[in-house]
Amino acid sequence: MKINTQKREENKVFLEVEEDFSRFEEAIQQAIVEAGRDVRLPGFRPGKAPKEMIEKALDREYVEHKAAQSLIADLYHKIIDESKIDPVDYPNVEITQQQKDKPFAFKITVDVYPNIKLGKYKGLKGEKKSTEVTEEEVLKVLGNLQERFTVADAEGKKERLPLDDEFAKKVSSFGTLAELKEEVHSALTKEKTMESENDLKNKLVALASDGAKADIPSAMVEREIDVMLDELRGALSQSGLTLEDYLKGIRKEETALKEEMKKAAEIRVKGKVVLKAIAEEEKLTVTAEDLSAELAEMARASGQSAEELEKNLAENGRQYINDYLLRRKALDLLVDKADIKLEKGEKKE
């Protein structure tokens, strides 16, 4: 195989490739064998007729088309390696020559990972939301519990149970109201801490993205929209709903919903691209230990063993996890190098 020409225009790469015609002839013979398994000829069981008879019964144009598809698919990974490109979509292929005794030649056009020019990403200024939990917030949760455990009096009127130790025993595994309040306070603190950290990270990624220049391929945006739809399906399933139920409820077609998601998808993709570029700039790497720890966490969440999960993980799945971990390391670096203030005005430690 030989790559004759390679050029890039923005996020598209154009390649002209050729292979020895003998490889195409081999692919034709294989296509005949595969197609012949379904050919039914009088007096022969499927696939058992002589090869010459099978070949005459087949549409030559169809066989050559299947052979060309198969050969190009076989060559594609080698083309990617040799040209050092990073495709983000399926390629567009045009066969330019398949004459006997001449090289089998074709052109490839494919969208590739964008070039990016990073702006400032160290020393970004960010404000972190307070994680302080007030007495009022604790009492609000307890009030909601009171609502759920109301009782009817002799006249049928609903009454709230008093907030005391007996109430704590009734609605939880705790023996006193003080213990229940402490647990509610702890749970709210964890929730607020997670929200605060996620909010800060989103702000810092947005700032780093605003300062970076990148032309995002439409294929990456479309793929991100599909990811967002899958996330929505997962969230809806927690309530026993399907995406179809949701679309009926909001009276929209899926195409309209996808269009609404487009802007958010563009922002998410640019954030991911920026984080990957930061990881490359800072020479961050994912170690075998990082990967093992993440697989163990995924295994716990899915109920599988880490060995079972790793065995079933395809190569593209492994690459997806590797890219995710790299972005996470880049995000940690953004936070570590940022100038962060709390809502009350005090700086981070």
Secondary structure, DSSP 4 states (H G I P E B T S, - for coil): -EEEEEEEETTEEEEEEEE-HHHHHHHHHHHHHHHHTT---TTS-TT-S-HHHHHHHS-HHHHHHHHHHHHHHHHHHHHHHHHT--BSSPPEEEEEE--TTS-EEEEEEEEBPPPEE----SS-EEEEPP----HHHHHHHHHHHHHHT-EE-TTS-EEPPPSSHHHHHHHSS-SSHHHHHHHHHHHHHHHHHHHHHHHHHHHHHHHHHHT-EE---HHHHHHHHHHHHHHHHHHHHTTT--HHHHHHHHT--HHHHHHHHHHHHHHHHHHHHHHHHHHHHTT----HHHHHHHHHHHHHHHTS-HHHHHHH--HHHHHHHHHHHHHHHHHHHHHHTSEEEETTSPBP-
